[in-house]
Amino acid sequence: MGEGYATDSKSSPSMEFEFEKEVPEYFLCPISLQIMKDPVTAVTGITYERQSIEKWLSKSAVCPVTKEALPPDSFLTPNHVLQRMIKSWCDENRVGLIPKPPICRAAVEELVRDLNRKMDADSLRKIEIAGESEGNRQLMAEGGAGEAVIRFVMRRFREGEIGGLEVALKILRRVLSPAAAGEIVQINEFVEALIWALGTKMVESAKTHALEILKITIEITDPSLHHNLNPTFFTKMISFLQNTSSERSARAILQILLQISTSIQTKSKLIAAGAIFAAVELELGGREKRTSEMIFCLLAHLCSCAEGRQKLIEHAAGLAVVAKRILRISAVVDDRGMCVIEQIARFTVGREVVAEMLRANVVAKLCMVLQADCANYLKVKAREILKLHSHEWSNSPCVQIYLVTRFKP
């Protein structure tokens, strides 16, 4: 049976479960997004709630986070250190486990009918309580709770009222599936409603829920329709990326930007909205590995366009941060970073650009790649890039001259 967390109170435990304090992200299971009670670490190095990952592995043979192969019979190592940390944090913040009783399908249908009929906070609260149990969420999703809560959000958007909005987004993040999102008739208006919600004075956790719901919604949208998104969508997404203080929210936004940057039209709109500058500034702030990987994937996407390459060059630290991160973070960053450098070296002409690559230590990093213990294809790519402008770079004292002159034609 699923577990929920609640504040310690003398009130009825069935009604007291909401806890507004920011929960450390690494306490949350990547699948259920709930605080873990029995954390286990897979061979891919990611930690999950045991019940959630075992259920996942019964249907899939890949790690839900890294996408690496993860056979169903993979050994799951109990993470006792993390379990003790979670328990200590819960005790310190007076948070306790409260089991939520299972409900029947008829009860779910009654809750949904009640919300559809009244569209009030009390009906929403009842659905929230029932949805605390992971075992109940499947019934909630199948019983139409997601569709009912979407209607609630849409009504609040049309009325310009935020009452109950945070609770609605919390529920929707739990029960909304891509299949249910695919049933949204007015999907563009729903996207606008989520963008509106992100601009309200909600707590950070509610904004994160809104972003993750938006990500699911964009995932099921036909990519050919992405360029039809409201023009303000692009500028507001970039603004949210620049202003968020949450690593989890930043990753959700980056995933959305990656999903929509599939056509020339959407790439151009993102670049015009300031995506290149925002991504570089985000990386300069120092990010977790996965966030940096997503930033570099976005930069590689956008630098396939001439205007994207130009914007990266115009940023005072653009080329420098790309060069600096290569060989320092992960294979993904190495691959995408080299892709960005190659696109600029091949397709952005001009002596000033070539000179800037030298000043920004791009050339020095290419020389390091040739000597580093990294994938062979990266060394091949580094040699090819060095050959492109070897005449301009060969006389610089900051380059290991023998490496460059070897590749002069």
N, C-alpha and C positions, 0 to 999 in steps of 0.2 A: 504494500500500500504506500502511496506517495506521502511525502512529508511537507509541511509548511512551517514557516517561521513566524513567530509573533512576539510582541512585547509582553513582558511579564506583568500581569495585572490581576487584580482581584475580580475584574469583570468576567463575564462568561467567556471561556476560551474559544468558543465557536465563533465569536464575533470579534475577538481581539487578535489580529495577526499582522496588521500592517506595521512596517518598520521603516521609517524614512531615512535613517542614517545610511550613508553611503557604505555599501558592503565592498570590501577589497575584491577586485575583479578575479583574482586567482583563487578565491573561495567558491566561485560559481562554476558549476558544470557547464562546459561549452555546448552541451546538447539541451539540457533542461533549463539552463540559465538560473538555476536555484542553488542555494548554498549546499555544498556537499556534506552528506552525513557519513558516507562510506567511500572516501576517495580512493581510486585505484589508478595506477599509471600504466599505460599501454607501452608496447615496445617502441612506439614512435616517439615516446617522451612526453605525451600529452596526458594530463590527469582528468579523469571523468568520475561522475557518480557511478558506482558499480551497476546499479539497476538500469541506468540510462544507457551505458555503453554495452551491457550485455543484451539489452533489447535491440540496440542498433546493429550489433554483430550478428544477430539472428536473421537479419535481412540484408546486410551489406558486408563486403569483405575489404572495405577501405576505411582508413582513419577519417572521421568526419572533419577534422581540422586540417591535417597535412595532405590528405588524399593519397597517402602512401598505402601500400598493400597491408592489410591487417586481417589475417585469417580468423574465422570464428573461434578457433581453438587457441588463439594467442593467449599467452600468459599475462594476467593482469596482476600487477604487484601492488599490494596494499600500501598506501602512502600514509604511514602512521605519523610522520612529522607534521604533515599538513593537517591531518585529522586533529592532532593536539592543538595546533595553532587555531583552527576553526573553533574548537571547543573553548579555548581560552578567550578568544574574541567574543564568542557568544555569552560566556559567563560575565565578562567585563562589561558588555553592553546590555546585559539583562535580556538576552534573546534566547528563547527556548523552543524546542521542537514540539509542535502540536499536531498530532495525527488528525487528518481530515477524513471523516467517514465517507465510504463510497455512496454514490447516489444511483438511482435507476434511470433508465431512459425516459420513463414517464415523467419523473421529477424534472429532468432537464427540459423536456418539451414544455412543461408548465412554466418553468423559469423564463424560457425564451418567449413564450406567449405573453407572459406578464410584462416583460421589457418592451416587446413590440407594441403592446397596448398602452402602456403608461409612459414609456420613455423618461423615467425619472431615476433619481440617484438611488432610491431605496431598492428598486428592481435590479439596478446595476450592481449594487452592493451584494445582493444575494447570489448573483452569478459569480462575483469575485470570490466569495467565500467557498462556493462549490468548486471553483476552478483551482483552489489551492492544492488539491490532491492531483498528483500526476496521473493516477489511475482514472480520475474523473475527466481529464482533459480530452481524451479521445471521444468520450460520450458527448462532451460539450461541443466539440468540433462537428461531430456527426449530426448533432441535434439542432444545428443552425445558430449556435451562440455567436459565432463569428459574424455572420450576416446581420444579426440583430444589433450587435455592438457597432458594426460599420454604419448602420442606419442612425444609431445614436450619435456617432461622431459627425456624420454628415449634417444632422439636424443642428448640432452645436455650431458647426462651421457656418451654416446658413444664418443662424441667429446671432452669431458673433459672441456666444456665451461659452465660458470655459468650465462651468460647473460640472463636475463628474468626469471631465476630460482625462485627467490623469489616471483615474481608475479604469476608464474605458480602454485606454491605450495599454495598460498593464494586462487587462484581460485579453485584448486582441493579440498581443504578442505571444500569449500562451496558446491560444486556440486557432489562430489564423494559419492555414496551410496554403501552399501555392494553388491547390485545387480550389479552395474556398475563395482565394483572391481572384482566381480566374472567372468567378461568377459575378464579380462586380461589374455592373452595367455601365455606370458613369465613372470609368476608371480615371479619366483626366481630372474630374472634379474631386475624386477621392484623393488624388495626388495633391491637388491644390489645398484640400482640407488638412492634409498632413503637414504641408509646408506652412500653412497658417498656424497650426498647432505648435510647430517648432519655434515660431516667432512670439509665442505667448510666454508669460512668466510662470512656466511650469518648473518643477524640480528637475535636476539633471537626469535622474533615472527615467523620468517620463519622456524626456526628449530622446534618450537613447532608445526607448521602446518605439517611439514614433519613427526614428530613423531605420530601425530594423524591420518595422512593418513596411516602410517605404521601399526598403531593399527587396523584400518579398514581392511587393506589388510590381516593381520595375522588372524583376526577374521574369514574370509571366507575361509581360507586355511584349507584343511583337516588336522586335528591334527596328523594323522598318518605320515604326510609328514614333520612335524616340524623338525624331526631329520636329514632331508636332507638339512636343511639350511646350507649355507656356514659357515665353522667353525669360520671365522672371525666375523660373525654376532654376536656371543655370546660375544666375547671379546670387540667388539666395543660398543655393547649395555651397557655393564657394565661400560666401559670408559665414555660413555655419561652420565650415571647415576651419576658417581663420579664427573663429571665436570660441570653439569648444575647448574645454579643459579636460575632457575625458578621452582617454586612449581608445576606449571601446566605441565611443561615438565617432571619433576620427576614423576608425577602421570601417565603421558602417557607411560613413559618407564616401570614403575612398572606394568601397565596393560598389556603391551606387554610381559613382563617376566612371568607374571601369566598365560597368554594365552598359552605360549609355554612350561610351566613346567608341562606338563600332562603325560609325559612318563619318564621311568628311564633314557633313553638315553639323553633326553634334560635336565633333572635335573642334570645329571652328568656333562654335558657340561657347564651348568650355574655355577655349584659349582666350576669346574676347572677354569672357567673364573674369579672367585672372587666375585660371587653374594652375598654370605653370608657376607663377609667383607664389601662390598659396602653398603648393606642394614643396617648393624649395624652402620656404620659410618654416614649414612644418618639420622638414627634415633637419634644418639647422637647429631646431629646438631640442634635438636629441629624442629619438623614438625607440620603442621596443622593436625587436627584430621583425615581427610580422608586419608592423605598421610601415617600417622602412621598405620592406619588400613590396608592399602595395603602392607606396609612393613612387618607387622606381618603375613599377609596371605602368603606372599612369603616365609618368614622364616619357617612357618608351612609346606608349600609344600616341601621345600628343606630339612628340618630336618626329613622327612620321609625316607631319605637315610642315610646310615651310614656315608658316607663322608661328608654329610651336617651337621650332628650332631657334627662330629669331628671338622669341620671348625668353628662352633659356639663356641665350647669349647676352641679352640686355640686362638680366639680373646680375648684379655685381658678384654674387657668389654662386651663380648657377653652375657653370662648368667646374668650379673648384669643389663644390660639394659632391658632384657626381664622381669626380676623380678620387676624392678623399675616401669615399665609402667603398669603392671597389677593393676587394681582398680583405675587407674588415668585418663584414656582417654575415653574408651568406652567399651560397651559389646563385640564388635568385637575383640578388642585388648585383653580383658580378656579371651575370648574363645580361640583365636589363641595362645596367650602367654601360657596358661595352657596346650595347646596341645603340644607346643614345650617342655615345662618342663617335661611333662609326657613321651614323646618320649625319651628324654635323660635319665630320671630316670629308664625307663624300659629296654631300649635297649643298652645303653652305659655303659658298666661294667668297674669296676676299682675303687680302693679306692681313687685315686687322683681325679677322676671325682666327686665322692660322697663328698669328702672334699671341692672341688671347689664350689659345689652347696651350701654348708654351708657358705663359705667365701663370696660368691657373693650375700648373703642374699636371696637366693631362698627359703631356708627352713623357714626363718622368714616370707617371703611373703605368703607361704602356710599356716602358722599359722594365718596370718591376714585374709586370705580368709575364714578360718573357722569361724571367728568372724564377718566378714563384712556383710553388707546388700547387698548381691549379689545373683545370681541365685543358686538354691539348687544343681544343677548338678555340679557346680564348687566346692562347698563344698565337695561333694561326691568324686570328682576327687582329691581334695587336700588331703582328708583322705587316699585315696588309694596310693597316691604317698608317703605320710609320712610313711605309713606302710611298703613300700618297703625297706626302709633303716633306720628304726627306731633305730636299734641297734647302727649304726654308729653316728646318730645324737642326741641321747638321752642325752649324757653327755656334750653337748656343753652349756656353760654359756649364749650364745647369743640367745638361743631358750627358749621360755616359756615352761619349762620342763614338766609341767603338761599336756600340749597339746600333746607332743610327746609320753610320757609314756602311755597315754591312748590308743595308737594304737600299742603298742608293742605286738607281737603275744604271 
